Structures are given as structure tokens and as C-alpha cells.
């Protein structure tokens, strides 16, 4: 946002009644939080790169082995 756009937003917000100003603040807070909910797992990105590579290799191997197995019932 440019400085002039920022100034325009502030000037317009100042002209709103107090209740509408609060509604605007609440709406902005909601929209700022939305990127974390736009796609599944977004909140987990803060953990990216925190798992030891050796543990990742072990997990990958276990998943591959389980996916190759077939189950027979009964």
C-alpha cells in the first residue's frame, strides 16, 4: 500500500462513526488471519525444516513399506 493510499484509508476511517470504526478494525483483523486458513496445513509451515533428516528418511521408508502391503480380510 502506498503512503497516499494509507493516508486515504485513515482519513476515511476517521469519518466513520465509532461503531463502524470498530467493525472496520475487526474486519481487518479477520482478513489478516485468513492467509493461515486459505489452505490446509498452512499453520504447520512454522515447523518446516525442524524434523531431523534421518527421522524423515525413516518415516518415508515406513510409509513406502506400508503402502506396498496388501491386507486380506478374513
PDB file of N, CA, C and O in Angstrom:
ATOM      1  N   UNK A   1       0.858  -1.162   0.000  1.00  0.00           N
ATOM      2  CA  UNK A   1       0.000   0.000   0.000  1.00  0.00           C
ATOM      3  C   UNK A   1       0.907   1.229   0.000  1.00  0.00           C
ATOM      4  O   UNK A   1       1.872   1.311   0.761  1.00  0.00           O
ATOM      5  N   UNK A   2       0.581   2.161  -0.854  1.00  0.00           N
ATOM      6  CA  UNK A   2       1.371   3.390  -0.915  1.00  0.00           C
ATOM      7  C   UNK A   2       1.014   4.303   0.254  1.00  0.00           C
ATOM      8  O   UNK A   2      -0.004   4.110   0.919  1.00  0.00           O
ATOM      9  N   UNK A   3       1.852   5.283   0.490  1.00  0.00           N
ATOM     10  CA  UNK A   3       1.610   6.239   1.573  1.00  0.00           C
ATOM     11  C   UNK A   3       0.311   6.999   1.343  1.00  0.00           C
ATOM     12  O   UNK A   3      -0.444   7.234   2.286  1.00  0.00           O
ATOM     13  N   UNK A   4       0.046   7.382   0.103  1.00  0.00           N
ATOM     14  CA  UNK A   4      -1.192   8.120  -0.176  1.00  0.00           C
ATOM     15  C   UNK A   4      -2.423   7.238   0.035  1.00  0.00           C
ATOM     16  O   UNK A   4      -3.449   7.719   0.515  1.00  0.00           O
ATOM     17  N   UNK A   5      -2.332   5.961  -0.315  1.00  0.00           N
ATOM     18  CA  UNK A   5      -3.450   5.043  -0.072  1.00  0.00           C
ATOM     19  C   UNK A   5      -3.663   4.844   1.428  1.00  0.00           C
ATOM     20  O   UNK A   5      -4.795   4.819   1.911  1.00  0.00           O
ATOM     21  N   UNK A   6      -2.573   4.705   2.140  1.00  0.00           N
ATOM     22  CA  UNK A   6      -2.643   4.548   3.595  1.00  0.00           C
ATOM     23  C   UNK A   6      -3.312   5.773   4.222  1.00  0.00           C
ATOM     24  O   UNK A   6      -4.181   5.642   5.085  1.00  0.00           O
ATOM     25  N   UNK A   7      -2.902   6.953   3.783  1.00  0.00           N
ATOM     26  CA  UNK A   7      -3.478   8.202   4.289  1.00  0.00           C
ATOM     27  C   UNK A   7      -4.962   8.275   3.968  1.00  0.00           C
ATOM     28  O   UNK A   7      -5.762   8.681   4.810  1.00  0.00           O
ATOM     29  N   UNK A   8      -5.330   7.885   2.760  1.00  0.00           N
ATOM     30  CA  UNK A   8      -6.743   7.913   2.364  1.00  0.00           C
ATOM     31  C   UNK A   8      -7.577   6.981   3.237  1.00  0.00           C
ATOM     32  O   UNK A   8      -8.672   7.345   3.666  1.00  0.00           O
ATOM     33  N   UNK A   9      -7.067   5.792   3.498  1.00  0.00           N
ATOM     34  CA  UNK A   9      -7.783   4.840   4.353  1.00  0.00           C
ATOM     35  C   UNK A   9      -7.989   5.434   5.742  1.00  0.00           C
ATOM     36  O   UNK A   9      -9.085   5.360   6.297  1.00  0.00           O
ATOM     37  N   UNK A  10      -6.940   6.018   6.297  1.00  0.00           N
ATOM     38  CA  UNK A  10      -7.053   6.616   7.628  1.00  0.00           C
ATOM     39  C   UNK A  10      -8.050   7.769   7.647  1.00  0.00           C
ATOM     40  O   UNK A  10      -8.860   7.881   8.568  1.00  0.00           O
ATOM     41  N   UNK A  11      -7.991   8.619   6.636  1.00  0.00           N
ATOM     42  CA  UNK A  11      -8.912   9.759   6.584  1.00  0.00           C
ATOM     43  C   UNK A  11     -10.361   9.289   6.486  1.00  0.00           C
ATOM     44  O   UNK A  11     -11.243   9.840   7.144  1.00  0.00           O
ATOM     45  N   UNK A  12     -10.600   8.283   5.673  1.00  0.00           N
ATOM     46  CA  UNK A  12     -11.968   7.767   5.542  1.00  0.00           C
ATOM     47  C   UNK A  12     -12.426   7.101   6.837  1.00  0.00           C
ATOM     48  O   UNK A  12     -13.575   7.261   7.250  1.00  0.00           O
ATOM     49  N   UNK A  13     -11.533   6.360   7.469  1.00  0.00           N
ATOM     50  CA  UNK A  13     -11.883   5.680   8.714  1.00  0.00           C
ATOM     51  C   UNK A  13     -12.204   6.683   9.813  1.00  0.00           C
ATOM     52  O   UNK A  13     -13.096   6.447  10.628  1.00  0.00           O
ATOM     53  N   UNK A  14     -11.489   7.793   9.842  1.00  0.00           N
ATOM     54  CA  UNK A  14     -11.733   8.810  10.865  1.00  0.00           C
ATOM     55  C   UNK A  14     -13.124   9.423  10.744  1.00  0.00           C
ATOM     56  O   UNK A  14     -13.674   9.908  11.732  1.00  0.00           O
ATOM     57  N   UNK A  15     -13.696   9.406   9.545  1.00  0.00           N
ATOM     58  CA  UNK A  15     -15.027   9.987   9.331  1.00  0.00           C
ATOM     59  C   UNK A  15     -16.157   9.032   9.711  1.00  0.00           C
ATOM     60  O   UNK A  15     -17.316   9.441   9.780  1.00  0.00           O
ATOM     61  N   UNK A  16     -15.831   7.781   9.953  1.00  0.00           N
ATOM     62  CA  UNK A  16     -16.855   6.799  10.315  1.00  0.00           C
ATOM     63  C   UNK A  16     -17.271   6.975  11.773  1.00  0.00           C
ATOM     64  O   UNK A  16     -16.482   7.434  12.599  1.00  0.00           O
ATOM     65  N   UNK A  17     -18.520   6.607  12.087  1.00  0.00           N
ATOM     66  CA  UNK A  17     -18.926   6.574  13.496  1.00  0.00           C
ATOM     67  C   UNK A  17     -18.071   5.538  14.244  1.00  0.00           C
ATOM     68  O   UNK A  17     -17.537   4.611  13.635  1.00  0.00           O
ATOM     69  N   UNK A  18     -17.948   5.703  15.544  1.00  0.00           N
ATOM     70  CA  UNK A  18     -17.089   4.836  16.360  1.00  0.00           C
ATOM     71  C   UNK A  18     -17.414   3.349  16.183  1.00  0.00           C
ATOM     72  O   UNK A  18     -16.506   2.523  16.096  1.00  0.00           O
ATOM     73  N   UNK A  19     -18.694   3.011  16.130  1.00  0.00           N
ATOM     74  CA  UNK A  19     -19.086   1.607  15.981  1.00  0.00           C
ATOM     75  C   UNK A  19     -18.587   1.039  14.655  1.00  0.00           C
ATOM     76  O   UNK A  19     -18.131  -0.103  14.593  1.00  0.00           O
ATOM     77  N   UNK A  20     -18.675   1.836  13.608  1.00  0.00           N
ATOM     78  CA  UNK A  20     -18.219   1.373  12.298  1.00  0.00           C
ATOM     79  C   UNK A  20     -16.694   1.302  12.239  1.00  0.00           C
ATOM     80  O   UNK A  20     -16.137   0.457  11.538  1.00  0.00           O
ATOM     81  N   UNK A  21     -16.024   2.182  12.970  1.00  0.00           N
ATOM     82  CA  UNK A  21     -14.564   2.096  13.049  1.00  0.00           C
ATOM     83  C   UNK A  21     -14.156   0.767  13.685  1.00  0.00           C
ATOM     84  O   UNK A  21     -13.233   0.099  13.220  1.00  0.00           O
ATOM     85  N   UNK A  22     -14.859   0.399  14.756  1.00  0.00           N
ATOM     86  CA  UNK A  22     -14.551  -0.865  15.424  1.00  0.00           C
ATOM     87  C   UNK A  22     -14.842  -2.042  14.499  1.00  0.00           C
ATOM     88  O   UNK A  22     -14.088  -3.015  14.461  1.00  0.00           O
ATOM     89  N   UNK A  23     -15.939  -1.945  13.756  1.00  0.00           N
ATOM     90  CA  UNK A  23     -16.272  -3.002  12.792  1.00  0.00           C
ATOM     91  C   UNK A  23     -15.159  -3.126  11.744  1.00  0.00           C
ATOM     92  O   UNK A  23     -14.786  -4.234  11.356  1.00  0.00           O
ATOM     93  N   UNK A  24     -14.638  -1.999  11.296  1.00  0.00           N
ATOM     94  CA  UNK A  24     -13.550  -1.990  10.319  1.00  0.00           C
ATOM     95  C   UNK A  24     -12.303  -2.661  10.893  1.00  0.00           C
ATOM     96  O   UNK A  24     -11.658  -3.465  10.220  1.00  0.00           O
ATOM     97  N   UNK A  25     -11.972  -2.330  12.130  1.00  0.00           N
ATOM     98  CA  UNK A  25     -10.812  -2.939  12.787  1.00  0.00           C
ATOM     99  C   UNK A  25     -11.006  -4.448  12.912  1.00  0.00           C
ATOM    100  O   UNK A  25     -10.085  -5.219  12.645  1.00  0.00           O
ATOM    101  N   UNK A  26     -12.204  -4.867  13.318  1.00  0.00           N
ATOM    102  CA  UNK A  26     -12.494  -6.297  13.451  1.00  0.00           C
ATOM    103  C   UNK A  26     -12.394  -7.006  12.104  1.00  0.00           C
ATOM    104  O   UNK A  26     -11.840  -8.101  12.011  1.00  0.00           O
ATOM    105  N   UNK A  27     -12.928  -6.384  11.073  1.00  0.00           N
ATOM    106  CA  UNK A  27     -12.884  -6.974   9.727  1.00  0.00           C
ATOM    107  C   UNK A  27     -11.443  -7.109   9.243  1.00  0.00           C
ATOM    108  O   UNK A  27     -11.069  -8.133   8.672  1.00  0.00           O
ATOM    109  N   UNK A  28     -10.646  -6.086   9.470  1.00  0.00           N
ATOM    110  CA  UNK A  28      -9.239  -6.153   9.068  1.00  0.00           C
ATOM    111  C   UNK A  28      -8.508  -7.263   9.816  1.00  0.00           C
ATOM    112  O   UNK A  28      -7.699  -7.983   9.230  1.00  0.00           O
ATOM    113  N   UNK A  29      -8.790  -7.400  11.095  1.00  0.00           N
ATOM    114  CA  UNK A  29      -8.150  -8.454  11.886  1.00  0.00           C
ATOM    115  C   UNK A  29      -8.509  -9.829  11.338  1.00  0.00           C
ATOM    116  O   UNK A  29      -7.659 -10.717  11.282  1.00  0.00           O
ATOM    117  N   UNK A  30      -9.752 -10.006  10.939  1.00  0.00           N
ATOM    118  CA  UNK A  30     -10.194 -11.274  10.367  1.00  0.00           C
ATOM    119  C   UNK A  30      -9.473 -11.555   9.055  1.00  0.00           C
ATOM    120  O   UNK A  30      -9.015 -12.672   8.816  1.00  0.00           O
ATOM    121  N   UNK A  31      -9.375 -10.545   8.216  1.00  0.00           N
ATOM    122  CA  UNK A  31      -8.735 -10.726   6.912  1.00  0.00           C
ATOM    123  C   UNK A  31      -7.241 -10.972   7.028  1.00  0.00           C
ATOM    124  O   UNK A  31      -6.674 -11.704   6.217  1.00  0.00           O
ATOM    125  N   UNK A  32      -6.604 -10.386   8.005  1.00  0.00           N
ATOM    126  CA  UNK A  32      -5.171 -10.594   8.195  1.00  0.00           C
ATOM    127  C   UNK A  32      -4.908 -12.036   8.600  1.00  0.00           C
ATOM    128  O   UNK A  32      -3.869 -12.593   8.245  1.00  0.00           O
ATOM    129  N   UNK A  33      -5.821 -12.647   9.331  1.00  0.00           N
ATOM    130  CA  UNK A  33      -5.652 -14.022   9.776  1.00  0.00           C
ATOM    131  C   UNK A  33      -5.973 -15.032   8.683  1.00  0.00           C
ATOM    132  O   UNK A  33      -5.558 -16.186   8.781  1.00  0.00           O
ATOM    133  N   UNK A  34      -6.692 -14.635   7.658  1.00  0.00           N
ATOM    134  CA  UNK A  34      -7.145 -15.578   6.646  1.00  0.00           C
ATOM    135  C   UNK A  34      -6.045 -16.314   5.894  1.00  0.00           C
ATOM    136  O   UNK A  34      -6.241 -17.487   5.575  1.00  0.00           O
ATOM    137  N   UNK A  35      -4.898 -15.706   5.589  1.00  0.00           N
ATOM    138  CA  UNK A  35      -3.902 -16.481   4.852  1.00  0.00           C
ATOM    139  C   UNK A  35      -3.537 -17.795   5.526  1.00  0.00           C
ATOM    140  O   UNK A  35      -3.220 -18.767   4.839  1.00  0.00           O
ATOM    141  N   UNK A  36      -3.575 -17.849   6.851  1.00  0.00           N
ATOM    142  CA  UNK A  36      -3.276 -19.092   7.541  1.00  0.00           C
ATOM    143  C   UNK A  36      -4.335 -20.147   7.316  1.00  0.00           C
ATOM    144  O   UNK A  36      -4.070 -21.336   7.495  1.00  0.00           O
ATOM    145  N   UNK A  37      -5.535 -19.737   6.926  1.00  0.00           N
ATOM    146  CA  UNK A  37      -6.615 -20.699   6.755  1.00  0.00           C
ATOM    147  C   UNK A  37      -6.983 -20.903   5.289  1.00  0.00           C
ATOM    148  O   UNK A  37      -7.934 -21.624   4.988  1.00  0.00           O
ATOM    149  N   UNK A  38      -6.251 -20.284   4.383  1.00  0.00           N
ATOM    150  CA  UNK A  38      -6.597 -20.404   2.972  1.00  0.00           C
ATOM    151  C   UNK A  38      -6.321 -21.796   2.422  1.00  0.00           C
ATOM    152  O   UNK A  38      -6.969 -22.221   1.465  1.00  0.00           O
ATOM    153  N   UNK A  39      -5.382 -22.500   3.003  1.00  0.00           N
ATOM    154  CA  UNK A  39      -5.103 -23.843   2.532  1.00  0.00           C
ATOM    155  C   UNK A  39      -4.765 -24.729   3.726  1.00  0.00           C
ATOM    156  O   UNK A  39      -4.200 -24.259   4.714  1.00  0.00           O
ATOM    157  N   UNK A  40      -5.107 -25.999   3.634  1.00  0.00           N
ATOM    158  CA  UNK A  40      -4.870 -26.911   4.756  1.00  0.00           C
ATOM    159  C   UNK A  40      -3.387 -27.003   5.111  1.00  0.00           C
ATOM    160  O   UNK A  40      -2.532 -27.067   4.227  1.00  0.00           O
ATOM    161  N   UNK A  41      -3.097 -27.009   6.376  1.00  0.00           N
ATOM    162  CA  UNK A  41      -1.727 -27.174   6.833  1.00  0.00           C
ATOM    163  C   UNK A  41      -0.900 -25.909   6.875  1.00  0.00           C
ATOM    164  O   UNK A  41       0.274 -25.957   7.241  1.00  0.00           O
ATOM    165  N   UNK A  42      -1.480 -24.780   6.510  1.00  0.00           N
ATOM    166  CA  UNK A  42      -0.713 -23.536   6.474  1.00  0.00           C
ATOM    167  C   UNK A  42      -0.117 -23.202   7.834  1.00  0.00           C
ATOM    168  O   UNK A  42       0.992 -22.676   7.913  1.00  0.00           O
ATOM    169  N   UNK A  43      -0.838 -23.502   8.895  1.00  0.00           N
ATOM    170  CA  UNK A  43      -0.338 -23.204  10.238  1.00  0.00           C
ATOM    171  C   UNK A  43       0.877 -24.050  10.590  1.00  0.00           C
ATOM    172  O   UNK A  43       1.631 -23.707  11.500  1.00  0.00           O
ATOM    173  N   UNK A  44       1.069 -25.145   9.878  1.00  0.00           N
ATOM    174  CA  UNK A  44       2.201 -26.029  10.161  1.00  0.00           C
ATOM    175  C   UNK A  44       3.502 -25.557   9.520  1.00  0.00           C
ATOM    176  O   UNK A  44       4.568 -26.097   9.817  1.00  0.00           O
ATOM    177  N   UNK A  45       3.430 -24.560   8.648  1.00  0.00           N
ATOM    178  CA  UNK A  45       4.630 -24.092   7.957  1.00  0.00           C
ATOM    179  C   UNK A  45       5.714 -23.618   8.913  1.00  0.00           C
ATOM    180  O   UNK A  45       6.899 -23.676   8.584  1.00  0.00           O
ATOM    181  N   UNK A  46       5.323 -23.150  10.090  1.00  0.00           N
ATOM    182  CA  UNK A  46       6.335 -22.684  11.039  1.00  0.00           C
ATOM    183  C   UNK A  46       7.239 -23.824  11.507  1.00  0.00           C
ATOM    184  O   UNK A  46       8.315 -23.576  12.050  1.00  0.00           O
ATOM    185  N   UNK A  47       6.813 -25.066  11.301  1.00  0.00           N
ATOM    186  CA  UNK A  47       7.614 -26.217  11.705  1.00  0.00           C
ATOM    187  C   UNK A  47       8.478 -26.765  10.565  1.00  0.00           C
ATOM    188  O   UNK A  47       9.235 -27.716  10.762  1.00  0.00           O
ATOM    189  N   UNK A  48       8.367 -26.179   9.399  1.00  0.00           N
ATOM    190  CA  UNK A  48       9.129 -26.660   8.243  1.00  0.00           C
ATOM    191  C   UNK A  48      10.620 -26.644   8.554  1.00  0.00           C
ATOM    192  O   UNK A  48      11.156 -25.650   9.044  1.00  0.00           O
ATOM    193  N   UNK A  49      11.273 -27.751   8.263  1.00  0.00           N
ATOM    194  CA  UNK A  49      12.711 -27.844   8.467  1.00  0.00           C
ATOM    195  C   UNK A  49      13.134 -28.190   9.879  1.00  0.00           C
ATOM    196  O   UNK A  49      14.328 -28.184  10.180  1.00  0.00           O
ATOM    197  N   UNK A  50      12.186 -28.493  10.754  1.00  0.00           N
ATOM    198  CA  UNK A  50      12.549 -28.772  12.143  1.00  0.00           C
ATOM    199  C   UNK A  50      12.710 -30.255  12.437  1.00  0.00           C
ATOM    200  O   UNK A  50      13.171 -30.619  13.519  1.00  0.00           O
ATOM    201  N   UNK A  51      12.341 -31.119  11.496  1.00  0.00           N
ATOM    202  CA  UNK A  51      12.484 -32.560  11.710  1.00  0.00           C
ATOM    203  C   UNK A  51      13.836 -33.002  11.166  1.00  0.00           C
ATOM    204  O   UNK A  51      14.222 -32.651  10.051  1.00  0.00           O
ATOM    205  N   UNK A  52      14.535 -33.769  11.966  1.00  0.00           N
ATOM    206  CA  UNK A  52      15.846 -34.287  11.598  1.00  0.00           C
ATOM    207  C   UNK A  52      15.746 -35.085  10.293  1.00  0.00           C
ATOM    208  O   UNK A  52      14.850 -35.919  10.160  1.00  0.00           O
ATOM    209  N   UNK A  53      16.640 -34.850   9.331  1.00  0.00           N
ATOM    210  CA  UNK A  53      16.580 -35.559   8.043  1.00  0.00           C
ATOM    211  C   UNK A  53      16.601 -37.081   8.179  1.00  0.00           C
ATOM    212  O   UNK A  53      15.951 -37.775   7.397  1.00  0.00           O
ATOM    213  N   UNK A  54      17.331 -37.606   9.150  1.00  0.00           N
ATOM    214  CA  UNK A  54      17.370 -39.062   9.341  1.00  0.00           C
ATOM    215  C   UNK A  54      15.998 -39.581   9.760  1.00  0.00           C
ATOM    216  O   UNK A  54      15.560 -40.632   9.292  1.00  0.00           O
ATOM    217  N   UNK A  55      15.325 -38.852  10.632  1.00  0.00           N
ATOM    218  CA  UNK A  55      13.976 -39.262  11.041  1.00  0.00           C
ATOM    219  C   UNK A  55      13.008 -39.196   9.856  1.00  0.00           C
ATOM    220  O   UNK A  55      12.128 -40.046   9.721  1.00  0.00           O
ATOM    221  N   UNK A  56      13.174 -38.195   9.007  1.00  0.00           N
ATOM    222  CA  UNK A  56      12.336 -38.106   7.810  1.00  0.00           C
ATOM    223  C   UNK A  56      12.554 -39.310   6.900  1.00  0.00           C
ATOM    224  O   UNK A  56      11.601 -39.846   6.335  1.00  0.00           O
ATOM    225  N   UNK A  57      13.802 -39.730   6.760  1.00  0.00           N
ATOM    226  CA  UNK A  57      14.108 -40.895   5.924  1.00  0.00           C
ATOM    227  C   UNK A  57      13.441 -42.144   6.492  1.00  0.00           C
ATOM    228  O   UNK A  57      12.891 -42.951   5.742  1.00  0.00           O
ATOM    229  N   UNK A  58      13.488 -42.306   7.808  1.00  0.00           N
ATOM    230  CA  UNK A  58      12.866 -43.463   8.456  1.00  0.00           C
ATOM    231  C   UNK A  58      11.352 -43.437   8.252  1.00  0.00           C
ATOM    232  O   UNK A  58      10.745 -44.468   7.964  1.00  0.00           O
ATOM    233  N   UNK A  59      10.743 -42.256   8.401  1.00  0.00           N
ATOM    234  CA  UNK A  59       9.290 -42.140   8.192  1.00  0.00           C
ATOM    235  C   UNK A  59       8.926 -42.451   6.745  1.00  0.00           C
ATOM    236  O   UNK A  59       7.958 -43.163   6.478  1.00  0.00           O
ATOM    237  N   UNK A  60       9.704 -41.915   5.821  1.00  0.00           N
ATOM    238  CA  UNK A  60       9.441 -42.157   4.403  1.00  0.00           C
ATOM    239  C   UNK A  60       9.523 -43.648   4.083  1.00  0.00           C
ATOM    240  O   UNK A  60       8.688 -44.179   3.352  1.00  0.00           O
ATOM    241  N   UNK A  61      10.526 -44.312   4.630  1.00  0.00           N
ATOM    242  CA  UNK A  61      10.695 -45.744   4.399  1.00  0.00           C
ATOM    243  C   UNK A  61       9.507 -46.525   4.968  1.00  0.00           C
ATOM    244  O   UNK A  61       8.996 -47.435   4.315  1.00  0.00           O
ATOM    245  N   UNK A  62       9.070 -46.177   6.169  1.00  0.00           N
ATOM    246  CA  UNK A  62       7.934 -46.864   6.789  1.00  0.00           C
ATOM    247  C   UNK A  62       6.666 -46.666   5.968  1.00  0.00           C
ATOM    248  O   UNK A  62       5.881 -47.600   5.802  1.00  0.00           O
ATOM    249  N   UNK A  63       6.464 -45.471   5.460  1.00  0.00           N
ATOM    250  CA  UNK A  63       5.276 -45.200   4.642  1.00  0.00           C
ATOM    251  C   UNK A  63       5.322 -46.014   3.361  1.00  0.00           C
ATOM    252  O   UNK A  63       4.322 -46.615   2.968  1.00  0.00           O
ATOM    253  N   UNK A  64       6.472 -46.036   2.709  1.00  0.00           N
ATOM    254  CA  UNK A  64       6.599 -46.804   1.471  1.00  0.00           C
ATOM    255  C   UNK A  64       6.342 -48.286   1.708  1.00  0.00           C
ATOM    256  O   UNK A  64       5.656 -48.933   0.916  1.00  0.00           O
ATOM    257  N   UNK A  65       6.888 -48.824   2.793  1.00  0.00           N
ATOM    258  CA  UNK A  65       6.690 -50.245   3.091  1.00  0.00           C
ATOM    259  C   UNK A  65       5.228 -50.550   3.382  1.00  0.00           C
ATOM    260  O   UNK A  65       4.708 -51.565   2.918  1.00  0.00           O
ATOM    261  N   UNK A  66       4.560 -49.697   4.135  1.00  0.00           N
ATOM    262  CA  UNK A  66       3.148 -49.915   4.451  1.00  0.00           C
ATOM    263  C   UNK A  66       2.270 -49.782   3.213  1.00  0.00           C
ATOM    264  O   UNK A  66       1.278 -50.498   3.077  1.00  0.00           O
ATOM    265  N   UNK A  67       2.622 -48.885   2.323  1.00  0.00           N
ATOM    266  CA  UNK A  67       1.809 -48.685   1.125  1.00  0.00           C
ATOM    267  C   UNK A  67       1.938 -49.856   0.151  1.00  0.00           C
ATOM    268  O   UNK A  67       1.045 -50.085  -0.665  1.00  0.00           O
ATOM    269  N   UNK A  68       3.027 -50.587   0.229  1.00  0.00           N
ATOM    270  CA  UNK A  68       3.217 -51.731  -0.659  1.00  0.00           C
ATOM    271  C   UNK A  68       2.518 -52.977  -0.145  1.00  0.00           C
ATOM    272  O   UNK A  68       2.313 -53.930  -0.897  1.00  0.00           O
ATOM    273  N   UNK A  69       2.150 -52.976   1.129  1.00  0.00           N
ATOM    274  CA  UNK A  69       1.492 -54.127   1.732  1.00  0.00           C
ATOM    275  C   UNK A  69       0.024 -54.179   1.338  1.00  0.00           C
ATOM    276  O   UNK A  69      -0.632 -53.144   1.217  1.00  0.00           O
ATOM    277  N   UNK A  70      -0.475 -55.361   1.143  1.00  0.00           N
ATOM    278  CA  UNK A  70      -1.907 -55.524   0.906  1.00  0.00           C
ATOM    279  C   UNK A  70      -2.508 -56.284   2.076  1.00  0.00           C
ATOM    280  O   UNK A  70      -1.891 -57.192   2.633  1.00  0.00           O
ATOM    281  N   UNK A  71      -3.708 -55.900   2.433  1.00  0.00           N
ATOM    282  CA  UNK A  71      -4.379 -56.561   3.546  1.00  0.00           C
ATOM    283  C   UNK A  71      -5.429 -57.509   2.999  1.00  0.00           C
ATOM    284  O   UNK A  71      -6.144 -57.195   2.048  1.00  0.00           O
ATOM    285  N   UNK A  72      -5.503 -58.662   3.615  1.00  0.00           N
ATOM    286  CA  UNK A  72      -6.553 -59.616   3.251  1.00  0.00           C
ATOM    287  C   UNK A  72      -7.438 -59.810   4.463  1.00  0.00           C
ATOM    288  O   UNK A  72      -6.954 -60.033   5.573  1.00  0.00           O
ATOM    289  N   UNK A  73      -8.718 -59.725   4.245  1.00  0.00           N
ATOM    290  CA  UNK A  73      -9.628 -59.892   5.381  1.00  0.00           C
ATOM    291  C   UNK A  73     -10.117 -61.327   5.432  1.00  0.00           C
ATOM    292  O   UNK A  73     -10.357 -61.970   4.410  1.00  0.00           O
ATOM    293  N   UNK A  74     -10.255 -61.800   6.655  1.00  0.00           N
ATOM    294  CA  UNK A  74     -10.874 -62.982   6.971  1.00  0.00           C
ATOM    295  C   UNK A  74     -10.521 -64.293   6.753  1.00  0.00           C
ATOM    296  O   UNK A  74     -11.257 -65.202   7.138  1.00  0.00           O
TER     297      UNK A  74
END
